[in-house]
Amino acid sequence: MAWNEPGNNNNDPWGNRNRNSGGKNDGPPDLDEFLRKTFGRFLRGGGGSGGGSRSGSGGSSGSTVIVVVIAVLAVLYFIKGIGIVNEQERAVVLRFGEYKETRGPGFRWNPPFIDKVFTENVTQVRTWSTKEQMLTKDLNIVDIKLSVQFSIDSARDFVLNTKNPEMSLQQASYSALRHVVGSTVMHEVLTEGRSRIAVEVEERLQSYLDAYTTGINVQKVNIEDTNPPKEVQWAFDDVIKAREDEERYKNEAQAYANDVIPRARGRAQRMVEEASGYRDQVIARAEGEAARFKSLLTEYRKAPEVTRERLYLEMMQEVLSNSSKILVDVEGGNNLMYLPLDKLMENRPRTTVRATPVTSGSELDELAARVVERLQAESQSNNLRRREGR
């Protein structure tokens, strides 16, 4: 059965215990009654319906409560001023609205309502991106997608010098981008000039932010994409394709030139070398012939007849050795005799006979005399037969 049910004589487990025990304080006091009496006296200034002794005890209790409250408030005040600055953060401290210091990583305590602390992460790399339409130097419109990566370089400047540093960053980015793109032709913006534009925008943006003392350090500026307006995209696609074909044709022509030119240079060098060799050959042969003629002239002066005969025979031998037909003009005859040496060589038995070289002029003269005699005899016999036939 519950202690506060009807018929239970309101058996309060705390209040009735005192009454049942005859007024003795054998158990814990009633908390509600204690708080009501204590704060009621404090609010009434220590007065009440009681006597003087009770008023005195109420004044001492009120002072004790005030001390306790002040102590609690002091503890809360101290706890409220406690803070910890992380390794990546910096804390900017203002005292009565005036800059006092910048605290690094570690424990800090600042009096509340006196100091105001702004904590910023100075190592985090933040990113802001946008997509804008820009007018180029040659009065064309392009769509540019830009992204800026930045961090806080000075927490004091970031907190105090500008009202909205990130908005200042955005406005400075717009200004720097329009300035650089406005001084560049569209072809460079769409093709190979994007990296140069990003570098120039980064340098100009950092100079703007330094002039504004925003405390922002630009890490990198990226031109992520550049495109012509959608309405004329097809035309620019054709232009890009034509430029790619142009580059391809140039590369093919260069490859052909790299193949043909070395060959032509090689043939030219070979012809130069052949001409040089022919020249050296002709000069050497001429010099040899001249030396031979000089030596022959010396021998001719010593024995003209012998030398003349020898030259004649050598020449005849050289000429007749390359001919298979010989025509002989016999003195006293009207016809030329024809010797078919090729037929004679064919009818000759194929025996290995080593020719005996002619070593002296007498042997040559004897051989020539025999040939002439035989030819004259054959010529006379032919003439006799012709006469008899007539």
C-alpha positions as CSV (number, residue, x, y, z in Angstrom):
1,M,0.0,0.0,0.0
2,A,1.4,3.5,-0.9
3,W,2.1,5.9,1.9
4,N,-0.1,8.6,0.6
5,E,-3.2,6.5,-0.1
6,P,-6.6,7.4,1.6
7,G,-6.9,5.9,5.0
8,N,-3.2,5.7,5.6
9,N,-3.3,8.8,7.9
10,N,-0.9,10.6,5.5
11,N,2.1,8.6,6.6
12,D,4.8,10.8,5.1
13,P,8.0,8.8,5.4
14,W,9.9,12.0,6.3
15,G,7.5,14.5,7.9
16,N,5.4,12.1,10.1
17,R,8.6,10.6,11.5
18,N,9.4,13.8,13.3
19,R,5.8,14.1,14.7
20,N,5.6,10.5,15.8
21,S,8.9,10.7,17.6
22,G,7.6,13.6,19.8
23,G,9.4,16.4,18.0
24,K,12.9,14.9,18.0
25,N,14.9,15.3,14.8
26,D,15.7,11.6,14.4
27,G,15.6,11.6,10.5
28,P,16.6,13.8,7.6
29,P,14.8,17.2,7.4
30,D,12.1,17.9,4.9
31,L,13.9,19.3,1.8
32,D,11.0,21.3,0.5
33,E,10.4,22.9,3.9
34,F,14.0,23.7,4.3
35,L,14.3,25.4,1.0
36,R,11.0,27.3,1.5
37,K,12.1,28.6,4.9
38,T,15.7,29.5,3.9
39,F,15.0,31.4,0.6
40,G,11.8,32.8,2.1
41,R,13.7,34.5,4.8
42,F,16.4,35.6,2.4
43,L,13.8,37.2,0.1
44,R,12.0,38.9,3.1
45,G,15.3,40.3,4.3
46,G,15.5,38.1,7.4
47,G,12.0,39.2,8.7
48,G,9.1,37.0,9.6
49,S,6.5,36.3,12.2
50,G,9.0,34.7,14.6
51,G,10.7,36.3,17.6
52,G,14.1,37.9,17.9
53,S,16.1,34.7,18.3
54,R,14.6,33.3,15.2
55,S,15.4,36.5,13.3
56,G,19.0,36.2,14.3
57,S,19.3,32.7,13.2
58,G,17.6,33.7,9.9
59,G,20.2,36.4,9.2
60,S,23.1,34.1,9.7
61,S,21.5,31.5,7.4
62,G,21.0,34.2,4.7
63,S,24.7,35.3,4.8
64,T,25.7,31.7,4.5
65,V,23.6,31.2,1.5
66,I,25.0,34.3,-0.1
67,V,28.5,33.1,0.4
68,V,27.6,29.7,-1.1
69,V,25.9,31.3,-4.1
70,I,28.9,33.6,-4.7
71,A,31.2,30.6,-4.5
72,V,29.1,28.7,-6.9
73,L,29.0,31.6,-9.3
74,A,32.7,32.1,-9.0
75,V,33.3,28.4,-9.9
76,L,30.9,28.7,-12.8
77,Y,32.6,31.9,-13.9
78,F,36.0,30.2,-13.7
79,I,34.7,27.1,-15.6
80,K,33.2,29.3,-18.3
81,G,36.5,31.0,-19.0
82,I,38.4,27.7,-19.5
83,G,39.2,26.6,-23.1
84,I,41.6,24.4,-25.1
85,V,43.2,25.5,-28.4
86,N,43.9,22.5,-30.7
87,E,47.1,22.0,-32.6
88,Q,45.5,23.2,-35.8
89,E,43.9,26.3,-34.3
90,R,44.8,29.8,-33.2
91,A,42.8,31.8,-30.7
92,V,42.4,35.6,-31.1
93,V,41.7,37.3,-27.8
94,L,40.0,40.6,-27.5
95,R,39.8,42.4,-24.1
96,F,37.0,45.0,-23.9
97,G,36.9,44.9,-27.7
98,E,40.6,45.6,-28.1
99,Y,43.1,43.1,-29.5
100,K,45.2,41.6,-26.7
101,E,47.0,38.5,-28.1
102,T,46.9,35.4,-30.3
103,R,47.1,32.2,-28.3
104,G,48.7,29.1,-29.7
105,P,47.8,25.4,-29.0
106,G,47.3,24.5,-25.4
107,F,45.2,25.3,-22.3
108,R,43.8,28.8,-21.9
109,W,41.7,30.8,-19.5
110,N,40.1,34.1,-20.3
111,P,37.7,36.0,-18.0
112,P,34.1,35.8,-19.4
113,F,32.3,39.0,-20.3
114,I,35.8,40.7,-20.4
115,D,37.7,38.8,-23.0
116,K,36.2,37.6,-26.2
117,V,37.9,34.7,-28.0
118,F,37.7,33.8,-31.7
119,T,39.2,30.4,-32.6
120,E,40.1,29.7,-36.2
121,N,41.6,26.6,-37.9
122,V,44.7,27.9,-39.7
123,T,45.9,24.6,-41.3
124,Q,42.6,23.5,-43.0
125,V,42.7,24.0,-46.7
126,R,39.3,25.4,-47.8
127,T,37.9,25.4,-51.3
128,W,35.7,27.8,-53.0
129,S,34.5,27.3,-56.6
130,T,32.4,29.2,-59.1
131,K,31.3,29.1,-62.8
132,E,31.1,32.4,-64.6
133,Q,30.8,33.8,-68.1
134,M,33.7,36.0,-69.1
135,L,34.4,38.3,-72.1
136,T,37.8,37.7,-73.8
137,K,40.1,40.1,-75.5
138,D,38.7,39.3,-79.0
139,L,35.1,40.0,-77.7
140,N,34.0,36.4,-77.4
141,I,32.1,34.9,-74.4
142,V,33.4,31.8,-72.6
143,D,32.2,29.8,-69.7
144,I,34.9,29.3,-67.1
145,K,34.8,27.1,-64.0
146,L,37.2,28.3,-61.3
147,S,38.2,26.8,-58.0
148,V,40.4,28.4,-55.3
149,Q,42.1,26.6,-52.5
150,F,43.1,28.7,-49.5
151,S,44.0,28.7,-45.9
152,I,44.3,31.2,-43.0
153,D,47.8,32.7,-42.8
154,S,47.1,35.2,-40.0
155,A,44.3,34.6,-37.6
156,R,44.4,38.2,-36.3
157,D,44.0,39.7,-39.8
158,F,41.3,37.1,-40.7
159,V,39.2,37.9,-37.6
160,L,39.7,41.7,-37.2
161,N,40.6,43.4,-40.5
162,T,37.7,42.4,-42.7
163,K,34.1,41.8,-41.8
164,N,33.6,38.8,-44.1
165,P,37.0,37.5,-45.4
166,E,35.5,34.8,-47.5
167,M,33.2,37.3,-49.3
168,S,36.3,39.4,-49.9
169,L,38.0,36.4,-51.4
170,Q,35.1,35.8,-53.7
171,Q,35.0,39.4,-54.9
172,A,38.8,39.5,-55.4
173,S,38.6,36.2,-57.4
174,Y,36.0,37.6,-59.7
175,S,38.1,40.7,-60.3
176,A,41.4,38.8,-60.9
177,L,39.7,36.3,-63.3
178,R,38.0,39.0,-65.3
179,H,41.2,41.0,-65.6
180,V,43.3,38.0,-66.9
181,V,40.6,36.6,-69.2
182,G,39.8,40.0,-70.6
183,S,43.4,40.4,-71.7
184,T,43.6,36.9,-73.4
185,V,42.1,35.7,-76.7
186,M,39.5,33.0,-76.8
187,H,41.7,30.4,-78.5
188,E,44.2,30.5,-75.6
189,V,41.5,30.4,-73.0
190,L,40.0,27.2,-74.5
191,T,43.2,25.4,-75.3
192,E,46.8,25.7,-74.1
193,G,46.5,29.0,-72.2
194,R,44.5,27.6,-69.3
195,S,47.5,26.8,-67.1
196,R,49.0,30.3,-67.7
197,I,45.7,31.9,-66.8
198,A,45.5,30.0,-63.6
199,V,49.0,31.1,-62.6
200,E,48.3,34.8,-63.4
201,V,44.9,34.7,-61.5
202,E,46.6,33.2,-58.5
203,E,49.3,35.9,-58.4
204,R,46.8,38.7,-58.9
205,L,44.4,37.3,-56.3
206,Q,47.1,37.0,-53.7
207,S,48.1,40.6,-54.3
208,Y,44.5,41.7,-53.8
209,L,44.1,39.8,-50.6
210,D,47.4,41.1,-49.2
211,A,46.3,44.6,-50.0
212,Y,43.1,44.0,-48.1
213,T,45.0,42.4,-45.2
214,T,42.5,39.5,-45.0
215,G,45.0,37.1,-43.6
216,I,44.2,34.5,-46.3
217,N,46.9,32.6,-48.2
218,V,46.0,31.3,-51.6
219,Q,47.3,27.7,-52.0
220,K,46.3,27.1,-55.6
221,V,43.9,28.3,-58.3
222,N,42.6,25.8,-60.8
223,I,40.8,26.5,-64.1
224,E,38.8,23.3,-64.1
225,D,36.9,23.8,-67.4
226,T,36.5,26.3,-70.2
227,N,33.8,26.0,-72.8
228,P,32.2,28.3,-75.3
229,P,28.5,29.1,-74.8
230,K,26.1,26.2,-75.5
231,E,24.4,28.0,-78.3
232,V,27.6,27.9,-80.5
233,Q,29.1,24.8,-79.1
234,W,28.8,22.9,-82.4
235,A,30.7,25.5,-84.3
236,F,33.6,25.4,-81.8
237,D,33.7,21.7,-82.0
238,D,34.2,21.9,-85.7
239,V,37.0,24.5,-85.2
240,I,38.7,22.2,-82.7
241,K,38.4,19.3,-85.0
242,A,39.9,21.3,-87.9
243,R,42.8,22.3,-85.6
244,E,43.4,18.7,-84.6
245,D,43.4,17.7,-88.3
246,E,45.9,20.5,-88.9
247,E,48.2,19.2,-86.2
248,R,47.9,15.7,-87.5
249,Y,48.8,16.8,-91.1
250,K,51.7,18.7,-89.8
251,N,52.9,15.7,-87.9
252,E,52.5,13.4,-90.9
253,A,54.4,15.9,-93.1
254,Q,57.2,16.2,-90.5
255,A,57.4,12.4,-90.4
256,Y,57.6,12.2,-94.2
257,A,60.3,14.9,-94.2
258,N,62.3,13.1,-91.5
259,D,62.2,10.0,-93.7
260,V,62.9,11.6,-97.1
261,I,65.5,14.2,-96.2
262,P,68.0,11.7,-94.6
263,R,67.7,9.4,-97.7
264,A,68.3,12.3,-100.1
265,R,71.3,13.4,-98.0
266,G,72.6,9.9,-98.1
267,R,72.2,9.6,-101.9
268,A,73.8,13.0,-102.3
269,Q,76.7,12.0,-100.1
270,R,77.1,8.7,-102.0
271,M,77.2,10.6,-105.4
272,V,79.8,13.0,-104.0
273,E,81.9,10.1,-102.8
274,E,81.5,8.3,-106.2
275,A,82.5,11.5,-108.1
276,S,85.4,11.9,-105.8
277,G,86.5,8.3,-106.4
278,Y,86.0,8.7,-110.2
279,R,88.1,11.8,-110.1
280,D,90.9,10.1,-108.2
281,Q,90.7,7.2,-110.6
282,V,90.9,9.3,-113.7
283,I,93.8,11.4,-112.2
284,A,95.7,8.3,-111.2
285,R,95.1,6.7,-114.6
286,A,96.2,9.8,-116.4
287,E,99.3,10.1,-114.2
288,G,100.0,6.4,-114.9
289,E,99.6,6.8,-118.7
290,A,101.8,9.9,-118.6
291,A,104.5,8.0,-116.7
292,R,104.2,5.1,-119.1
293,F,104.4,7.4,-122.1
294,K,107.5,9.0,-120.7
295,S,109.2,5.7,-120.1
296,L,108.1,4.5,-123.6
297,L,109.4,7.7,-125.1
298,T,112.8,7.0,-123.5
299,E,112.9,3.5,-125.0
300,Y,111.7,4.8,-128.4
301,R,114.5,7.2,-128.6
302,K,116.9,4.4,-127.9
303,A,115.5,2.0,-130.6
304,P,112.7,3.6,-132.8
305,E,112.2,0.7,-135.2
306,V,112.0,-2.0,-132.5
307,T,109.7,0.1,-130.4
308,R,107.4,0.9,-133.3
309,E,107.2,-2.8,-134.3
310,R,106.5,-3.8,-130.7
311,L,103.8,-1.2,-130.3
312,Y,102.1,-2.3,-133.5
313,L,102.1,-5.9,-132.5
314,E,100.8,-5.2,-129.0
315,M,98.0,-3.2,-130.5
316,M,97.1,-5.8,-133.0
317,Q,97.1,-8.4,-130.3
318,E,94.8,-6.4,-128.1
319,V,92.4,-5.6,-131.0
320,L,92.3,-9.1,-132.5
321,S,92.0,-10.8,-129.1
322,N,88.6,-9.2,-128.8
323,S,87.4,-10.1,-132.3
324,S,86.2,-13.4,-133.8
325,K,86.5,-12.2,-137.5
326,I,89.7,-11.2,-139.4
327,L,89.9,-9.6,-142.8
328,V,93.2,-9.8,-144.6
329,D,94.2,-7.6,-147.5
330,V,96.7,-9.5,-149.6
331,E,99.0,-7.6,-152.0
332,G,98.2,-8.3,-155.6
333,G,94.7,-9.5,-154.9
334,N,91.4,-7.9,-155.5
335,N,89.4,-9.6,-152.7
336,L,89.7,-9.5,-148.9
337,M,90.2,-12.7,-147.2
338,Y,87.9,-13.6,-144.3
339,L,89.0,-15.8,-141.5
340,P,86.1,-17.1,-139.4
341,L,88.0,-17.5,-136.2
342,D,84.8,-18.2,-134.2
343,K,84.0,-21.2,-136.4
344,L,87.6,-22.4,-136.2
345,M,87.5,-22.2,-132.5
346,E,84.3,-24.2,-132.4
347,N,85.7,-27.0,-134.6
348,R,88.9,-27.1,-132.7
349,P,89.1,-30.1,-130.3
350,R,88.6,-29.2,-126.7
351,T,92.0,-30.0,-125.3
352,T,93.7,-28.2,-122.7
353,V,96.6,-26.5,-124.4
354,R,98.6,-23.9,-122.8
355,A,99.6,-21.2,-125.2
356,T,103.3,-20.5,-125.5
357,P,103.8,-16.8,-125.1
358,V,105.9,-15.0,-127.7
359,T,109.0,-13.8,-126.0
360,S,111.0,-12.3,-128.9
361,G,110.5,-10.1,-131.9
362,S,112.1,-12.7,-134.3
363,E,109.5,-15.3,-133.4
364,L,106.7,-12.8,-134.1
365,D,108.2,-11.9,-137.4
366,E,108.5,-15.6,-138.4
367,L,104.9,-16.3,-137.5
368,A,103.7,-13.3,-139.4
369,A,105.7,-14.3,-142.5
370,R,104.2,-17.8,-142.4
371,V,100.7,-16.4,-142.2
372,V,101.4,-14.1,-145.1
373,E,102.9,-16.9,-147.3
374,R,99.9,-19.1,-146.6
375,L,97.5,-16.4,-147.5
376,Q,99.3,-15.6,-150.7
377,A,99.3,-19.2,-151.8
378,E,95.6,-19.6,-151.2
379,S,95.0,-16.4,-153.1
380,Q,97.0,-17.6,-156.2
381,S,95.2,-20.9,-156.2
382,N,91.9,-19.1,-156.1
383,N,92.9,-16.9,-159.1
384,L,94.0,-19.9,-161.2
385,R,90.7,-21.6,-160.6
386,R,88.8,-18.6,-161.6
387,R,90.9,-18.3,-164.9
388,E,90.4,-22.0,-165.7
389,G,86.7,-21.6,-165.0
390,R,86.5,-18.9,-167.6
